[in-house]
Amino acid sequence: MSETAMELIDVKKRIGKKEIIKGLSFTINKGEVFGLIGPNGAGKTTTIRMMVGLMQLSEGDVTILGKSIKSDYIEAVREVGAIVENPEMYPFMTGIQNLNHYARMIPEVSKQRIQEVISLVGLEKAAKEKVGRYSLGMRQRLGIAQALLHNPSVLILDEPTNGLDPAGIREIRMYIRRLAVEKNVAVIISSHLLSEIELICDRIGVIKNGELVAIQQVNEKTDIEKLKQVQMEVTPMNEAMELLQTHHGITAMETDGKLHFQSEKEKIPAMIRTLVEYNISIYQLEIAKSSLEDKFFNLIGENTIE
């Protein structure tokens, strides 16, 4: 059974008379990467700020390894490392000098621990270079190293791939997965890049208008997703359409010289057999995979992203 790293218990936030976070409750486990997604203004950043005690809760509680940020704040946040967008570093200092500087503020961070985090994020070669020469991806990795100095159980990253090129995004993805798998760290990511969330996360929580719309495994199939988008290149086209309608109740549309229709995956082989029996030539068949973007829009509605 997975061990809970962080739990949100009926978390609410009011500003004036307006309730902007409306009773969020969910858990994040050790060793998992949890994605927090939602439209602009949904409440992601507010939620993250409350998770680490940077913003006061109006109601509810957040516990980190069972310690409440309301009643035991210092002990609770000791278990957390966090980066919000681009980490701030001293450009005139080297990577290792920056880490040594931050380590002085944290009790019991050894030289060995500094070397460990440098190795963990793959900055061994760059650690002695001045940070002013670092690429944005290298700065993000150094930021993650800084957040990991005190060996936290929970790492919170708000838009960790913001402004990165594809190579930098891939680098950060690799190190985040490594942290979760090898170090059993619970990683919480807020991001607008749904394709990246899909590649990196185990579960996602979708927030809309301050409410939790859904929590789901990234690879979990919903009833809607069991219907696959099928595309076939066949001849003769009209006869194939009639056969699919008559024998399988499928209404296919012709677009760009191909048939397009929806079907459950298990029913597709029988359709192919029917077409072959009636001498229909099949040149190509493609089944589209439903993306996290499709799930996201199904959950929040097509027109809600600003």
Helices and strands as residue ranges (DSSP letters): E 4-15, E 18-29, E 33-37, H 44-51, E 59-64, E 67-68, H 73-77, E 80-84, H 95-103, H 111-120, G 131-133, H 136-148, E 154-158, H 166-183, E 186-190, H 194-200, E 203-208, E 211-217, G 224-226, E 227-235, H 237-248, E 253-255, E 258-264, G 265-267, H 268-277, E 281-288, H 292-300
